[in-house]
Amino acid sequence: MDDKGWAQHIAPVRAAGAAEAIARRLSELIGARMLVGGDRFPPEKTLAEMFDVAVMTVRHSMAVLREEGLIETRRGHRAGTYVVPDVLARIRELTALHPYTQEDIEELTAWRVAVSGEASARAARRASEAGLARLRELETAADEAIADAEGYRTLDACLHLHIAELSGSRRLLEAEQGIQDELTRLLADHPGGVEARSTPDQQHRGLVGAIEGSDPARARECFAVHAQATADLFLPFVQ
């Protein structure tokens, strides 16, 4: 099992609609870049224990993800179930079936400002030195990956998820995972270029500085500017 920490975000699901809920949860973790192309899932029995459901329920969930083209099951050497290597290309195809509208992007941006803005403010009040050190590492890594759209998307998601973790709120973290899933779907179709990713408002220096400076109001404000800059990248491409 290639466990990079995503398993800690699994929790038991209710019996009614459990298979669909598990499929949505795992799909969200893929979209949030907590699971990336080539990552291997644990055996179905282990997943069933993690979700506190029957193995057959997990089997139905994996069949849904397999039908969507997000995962594949391999036989022989290194047998198991994996996220498909070109998962972003598949996400692009799925997103194209239900394109985002201007209203969708504006609503997502408002949700980001509410959720991620609050997470940023709480992080500015609560972050430990170890948490801040990791935040700086992620900021540097994201800056260095600007030329690589897929690598940057993964690191950008990691940075915002880390801020949500620093907030100390489980609900904010879960909401941030959903937000990053949606952003991946948007960016799969409109990844932008190096110039777009390197603009000051798209980078995280001001936001990270505000969190490091224990300034909640400034952190919230910096995030709002960052979220609007991201929306401005998408709006020319939608109706």
C-alpha positions in Angstrom: 0.0 0.0 0.0 1.4 3.4 -1.0 0.0 5.4 1.9 1.2 9.1 1.7 -1.2 10.2 4.5 -4.5 10.3 2.5 -5.9 7.4 4.6 -6.2 9.6 7.6 -9.0 11.4 5.8 -11.2 8.3 5.5 -14.0 8.0 8.0 -16.9 5.5 8.3 -19.9 6.2 6.0 -23.6 5.7 6.6 -25.1 2.5 5.3 -27.7 4.2 3.0 -25.9 5.1 -0.2 -22.5 4.0 1.2 -21.1 2.8 -2.1 -21.8 6.1 -3.8 -20.5 8.1 -0.8 -17.2 6.1 -0.9 -16.8 6.6 -4.6 -17.4 10.3 -4.2 -14.9 10.5 -1.3 -12.1 8.7 -3.2 -12.8 10.7 -6.3 -12.5 13.9 -4.2 -9.2 12.8 -2.8 -7.9 12.2 -6.4 -9.2 15.6 -7.5 -7.6 17.2 -4.4 -4.2 15.7 -5.5 -4.0 13.7 -2.2 -4.0 10.7 -4.5 -2.2 11.1 -7.8 -1.5 9.0 -10.9 0.2 5.7 -10.1 -0.8 5.7 -6.4 -2.0 2.3 -5.2 -5.0 1.6 -3.1 -5.0 -0.8 -0.2 -6.8 -4.1 -0.6 -10.6 -4.0 -0.7 -10.8 -5.6 2.8 -8.6 -2.9 4.3 -10.7 -0.1 2.6 -13.9 -1.7 3.9 -12.5 -1.6 7.4 -11.5 2.0 7.0 -15.0 3.0 5.8 -16.7 0.5 8.2 -18.7 -1.2 5.5 -18.9 -4.6 3.8 -16.3 -5.6 1.3 -19.0 -5.8 -1.4 -19.8 -2.1 -0.8 -16.2 -1.1 -1.5 -16.2 -3.4 -4.5 -19.2 -1.5 -5.9 -17.5 1.9 -5.2 -14.3 0.8 -7.0 -16.4 -0.3 -9.9 -17.8 3.2 -10.2 -14.4 4.8 -10.2 -13.1 2.2 -12.7 -16.0 2.9 -15.0 -15.2 6.6 -14.8 -11.7 5.8 -15.9 -10.1 7.2 -12.7 -8.6 3.9 -11.5 -7.4 0.6 -13.0 -6.8 -2.9 -11.6 -3.6 -4.6 -12.6 -2.7 -8.3 -12.6 0.6 -10.1 -12.3 3.6 -8.1 -11.0 2.6 -5.4 -8.6 -1.0 -6.5 -8.9 -3.5 -4.1 -7.3 -5.8 -1.1 -7.9 -4.1 2.1 -8.9 -5.0 5.7 -9.8 -4.6 5.8 -13.6 -1.3 7.4 -14.6 -3.0 10.1 -16.8 -5.7 10.9 -14.3 -5.7 14.6 -15.1 -6.4 13.9 -18.7 -9.4 11.8 -17.7 -10.6 14.4 -15.3 -10.4 16.9 -18.2 -12.6 14.6 -20.2 -15.2 14.2 -17.4 -15.2 18.0 -16.8 -15.9 18.6 -20.5 -19.1 16.7 -20.2 -20.5 19.3 -17.7 -18.5 22.5 -18.4 -18.3 25.2 -15.7 -20.2 28.4 -16.2 -19.4 31.9 -15.0 -21.9 31.5 -12.3 -20.2 28.3 -11.1 -16.8 30.0 -10.9 -18.2 33.0 -9.1 -20.0 30.7 -6.6 -16.8 28.6 -6.1 -14.8 31.8 -5.5 -17.3 33.0 -2.8 -17.1 29.6 -1.2 -13.3 29.7 -1.3 -13.2 33.1 0.3 -15.5 31.9 3.1 -13.8 28.6 3.8 -10.2 29.1 2.8 -10.2 32.7 4.0 -11.3 31.6 7.5 -8.8 28.7 7.4 -6.1 31.2 6.6 -7.1 33.5 9.5 -7.3 30.7 11.9 -3.9 29.4 10.7 -2.4 32.9 11.4 -3.6 32.5 15.0 -2.8 28.9 15.6 0.1 27.7 13.5 3.1 26.1 15.3 6.7 26.7 14.3 6.8 23.2 12.7 3.6 24.0 10.8 5.0 27.3 9.6 8.3 25.6 8.5 6.3 23.1 6.4 4.3 26.0 4.9 7.5 27.7 3.8 8.7 24.5 2.3 5.5 24.1 0.3 5.6 27.8 -0.9 9.2 27.4 -2.1 8.4 24.1 -3.8 5.4 25.6 -5.6 7.4 28.5 -6.8 10.0 26.2 -8.2 7.4 24.1 -10.0 5.7 27.0 -11.9 6.9 25.7 -15.3 5.2 22.3 -14.6 1.4 22.7 -14.7 0.7 19.3 -13.1 3.4 19.5 -10.5 2.3 23.1 -9.6 -1.3 22.0 -9.2 -0.3 19.2 -6.8 1.9 21.5 -4.7 -0.7 24.4 -4.8 -3.3 22.0 -3.5 -0.9 20.7 -0.8 -0.2 24.2 0.4 -3.9 25.1 0.8 -4.7 21.8 2.4 -1.8 22.4 4.8 -3.2 25.8 5.7 -6.5 24.2 6.4 -4.8 21.7 8.7 -3.1 24.6 10.5 -6.5 26.0 11.2 -7.2 23.1 13.5 -10.7 22.6 12.1 -11.6 19.2 10.7 -14.6 20.7 9.0 -12.6 23.4 7.3 -10.1 20.7 6.1 -12.8 18.6 4.6 -14.3 21.6 2.9 -10.9 22.5 1.5 -10.5 19.1 0.1 -13.7 19.6 -1.9 -12.5 23.0 -3.1 -9.2 21.6 -4.3 -11.0 18.8 -6.1 -13.1 21.4 -8.0 -10.0 23.5 -8.8 -8.3 20.5 -10.2 -11.3 19.9 -12.5 -11.3 23.6 -13.6 -7.5 23.7 -14.1 -7.5 20.4 -16.0 -9.3 22.2 -18.8 -7.8 25.6 -18.4 -4.3 25.1 -16.8 -3.0 28.6 -17.7 0.6 29.3 -18.6 3.7 30.1 -16.7 3.0 33.8 -16.8 -0.4 33.3 -15.2 1.0 31.1 -12.4 3.9 33.5 -11.7 1.8 36.7 -11.1 2.1 38.1 -7.6 -1.5 37.5 -6.8 -1.3 33.9 -7.9 1.7 33.2 -5.8 1.5 32.7 -2.1 4.1 35.0 -0.7 1.7 37.6 0.8 -0.6 34.9 2.3 2.3 32.9 3.8 3.8 36.1 5.2 0.5 37.1 6.9 0.2 33.6 8.5 3.8 33.8 9.6 3.2 37.3 11.0 0.2 36.0 13.1 -2.0 38.6 11.3 -5.5 37.0 10.8 -7.1 40.0 9.1 -4.3 40.3 6.6 -4.2 36.6 5.9 -8.0 36.6 5.1 -7.5 39.7 2.9 -4.5 38.1 1.1 -6.5 35.0 0.4 -9.4 36.9 -1.0 -7.1 38.6 -3.5 -5.5 35.2 -4.3 -8.9 33.6 -4.9 -10.1 36.4 -7.1 -6.9 36.2 -9.2 -7.6 32.5 -9.8 -11.2 33.2 -10.8 -9.9 35.9 -13.3 -7.9 33.2 -15.0 -11.0 31.1 -15.7 -13.6 33.7 -16.5 -12.5 34.5 -20.1 -12.9 30.8 -21.0 -16.5 30.2 -19.8 -20.0 31.5 -20.6 
